[in-house]
Amino acid sequence: MVRDEADILEATLTHLLTQDVDHLLVADNGSVDGTLELVEAMSLRDSRIHVAYDREPAYYQGEKMSLLVRAASRAGADWVVPFDADEFWFAGGESVGSYLRGLSRQDRNAGIVSAAFHHMIPVSDPPHDWSTTEFIMDSTPAVPGKVAVRGHPLAGVHVGNHFGMRVGSRHSGLYIAHAMFRSPEQVARKVRQGTAAVMLTDPGDEIAPYWRAGSGLDDAAIATVWQRMRAGLPEPALGLAAVGPMRRVAPLGWDAWALSRSH
């Protein structure tokens, strides 16, 4: 599910296809920045990309993503990778698709695979070519991470895709390079749009606390926060821990996960 992610979405979809994912199902949630037109154009060029139209403005993310998981399952997916527009998924030493197919052969009862979740911030200004962009990445994964789930008509995910609803054994072995924040303008849009959508659901205080905290920052404060994050410093108000060691890497050029915490 995507909303106003035109700056990075083409890179995300292209990356997943190079990771031997068979099909991509993208639901546009009322984008106004050209995201929908981008996905529609890509789907016309590549039959593996499928477009859905989400016109519900409220932040029912878990319910919506679970609907997409079940749609993919009905279409025959053995595994479903519930990705966000700013997530680049990897496996170690092989593609994501190869890893998941091998896991199916090794364990017919496999149900959920956890993915280590590594936040990263671009070191330079937003580029035209994300594949060569250097990021500063936290080599310590953020908790609780994300999941891929085995296809099933009743499978689903909780809000944020952090936990899966699926019977079966649990495994690890996937990784995500998370380009959560990419420019001061994108930070402002993300936290303000996200908060507006969340508040339509009458949420408890535990829902989207970082978006809600960030939405109270003015443009000058966001510019200051942005410079701190680009320097590899933590920004607790936005949920960026920066535990470290911080690594300068260009992960969008990787074929497989290549981050080391010790070097």
N, C-alpha and C positions, 0 to 999 in steps of 0.2 A: 504494500500500500504506500503510495507516494503522494506528496503534495509540494509543489513548487521546489523541485529538486533538479531543474534543468541544467544547473552548472556541473553536476557530477553523474547524473543518471546514465547517460550513454556509456561512460567508462565502467560503471557498475555492471550493467547488462552485458557489455562486451566481455568483461572479465569472467562473469559466471559462465558464459558460453565457452570460453577457452578452458574452463574447469570441467568440461565434459558433462555439464548439466543438460538434460535433454530438452526441456521446455521451460519457459519463463512466463508466469502469469502476473501481470502488473495491473493493480487497481488504482486508477487516478482519483484522488479525493478532492476534486474541485480546484485543480491547479489553475493559476492565471498567468504563469511566467513562461509558458511554452512547453511545459513538461508533457502535457497530454499530446500535443502535436508531435513532439519528439518521439514518444512511444508509438503513436500511430504510424508515423513514417517508418520507424524501425520494424514494426510488425509487417508492413507491406513489403519490406525488403527481405525479411527473414521469417519464415513460417513457424519458427520455434518460439516466437514472441507473441503473446496473447494479451489483449487489452480488456480490462473490466472497468466499469464506470461507477464510482462511488459518490453519491451526492448527499450523503448524510454528514453534516458539518460537525457533529459532536464526536468526542474522542472515545469511541467504543472500540479501541484498538484490538483488544484480545478477542472480542466477538467477531470482528471483521477478519482478522487474520485466521481465526479458526475456520471461518466460512471458506476462505481461500484454500486452506489446508485440505478441507474435505472435498472441495471442487477438484483439486489436483488428484486426490485419492480416487475419486470417481472416474477420473480420466485415465487411471491406470498407473499413477506414480507409485513406485516401490518406496522411495524416500522423498520427503518434502523438506526443502531448505527455506524456512521463512525469513527471508532477507529484508532488510531496510535499504533505502536508496544509498545510504552512506556506508554500507558494509561490504568489505571485500573478503570473501571466504576462501580458505586454503585448507589443504591437508599437508601432512609431512611427507616429502619425498615422492608424491604423486598428486594427481588431480583430485578434487572433491568427489567427482563422479566415480572415479576409479576406486577411491577409498570406500565409498558407500556400497558399491556393487560387490567389492571384496568382502565387506562385512556381512552382507546378506548371505554370501556363500559360506562364510565361516560360522555364522550364528543365525540360524533360521528364526530364532526367537528375539533377535535384536529389535528394540523398540525406540530408543532415544539415544542420540549422540550429543554430548556436550561440546561446545566450542569455546575455547579460551578467547577472551574479548579484550583486545588491546587498543586503547585510545591513541589517536595520533592527530597532530596539528601540522599543517603545511608550514614549512620554514619560510618560504618566499610568498609573494603575493599570488592570488589565484591565477593559475596558469591556463594556457590554452590546451596543453597536453598533460593530462594527469599522469600518464604512464611514466613520465620521466621526473615527476615532482618529488622532491625530497621532503620528508616529514620528520618531525621529532616524535618518536613513539615510546610509550611506556612499556618496558619489557616485562613488567609485572601485570598480569591480566586483572581486569576489573571484575569484581564480584557482583552478581552471580553468574555472569556469562550468558551465553545463548544456547539454543538447542536446534537440532534437526530431528524430525520425527519420521518414523516408518509410516507409510501410507496406510490409511484405514478410514472407513466411512464415519467413524466416531472420534477420530484423532482431532486434537486441537492444541492450542497454545494459550498460555496466560498472557496478560498485558506485557508488552515489551519483548515477547518471544523468549523470555528468560527461562521458562519452565514449560515442559510439554505434558499433554494429557494423552497418554498412550501406554498400554500394557506392554510388557516385554523387558528384556534385559537392557541395561544402560552401559554405554561405552563413552570413551573420550577419543580424541584424535583429530579434531577440527580446530581451526583457528580463524579469527576475524581481525582484520585491520580496519579500525573504525574511524572514519573521517568525519567525526561528529560536528566539529566546528571548522569552517573554512575561510571565513572573512568576517570582519565586524558587521557588515550588512547581513550576512547569512546568520550570524549569531542572533542578532536582533530579531530577524524574521522568525527564526526557529522558536525562540522562547516566547515571543509575543503571540504568534499564531497558535503554538501548542497550548499556551495557557488559555487562550480564548476558546479553543475547542474543548479543553478539559472542563472549563467552568460551565459548559452547557450540560454536563452530566451530573451536576450537584455532587461533586466529589468529596471524599474525606480528605483530611490533611495529608495522608500518606500517598496520595496520587500525584505524580509529577511534581514533587517538591522543587526540583532544580529549575524546571521551566518557570514555575511560579515565582521563585526567588529572582531568577534572571529577568523576568518581565518587569520587575520594579526598577531596573537599572535604566538610566537615560543613555543617550548615544555616547556621551563623553565617558561615562563609566564603563560602557561596553568596550570602547576603544582601549581603555586602560587594561581591562580584563584580557582583551585580545593580545596585547603586547606581552602580558605575563604568560599566557598560555603558549605563545610562540617561542618564548624563552625556555620552555620546559618546566615552568613553575606550576604548582598546584593552584587550582581555583575551586575551592570547596563549594562556593555558592552555586556553581554550575555542575557540580558532581565530577569534576576532573581532579583525581587524586594525585597523579604524577608521583607514584611511589618510587619508580626507577628500578634499576638504572635506565636512564633515558637514552635512546639510540637514534641516531640520524640515519634514516633508511629511505629507500624508494620502492616500497612494496608493490606498487602497481605494475612494476616490471618483473615481479617474481612469477615463476611457474608453480612453485610450491613454497611452503612456509620456510623462511630462512632467518628468523630472528633468534639470536642467542642472548641469554641474560648474562652470560659470563664474559663475552668479548664485545 
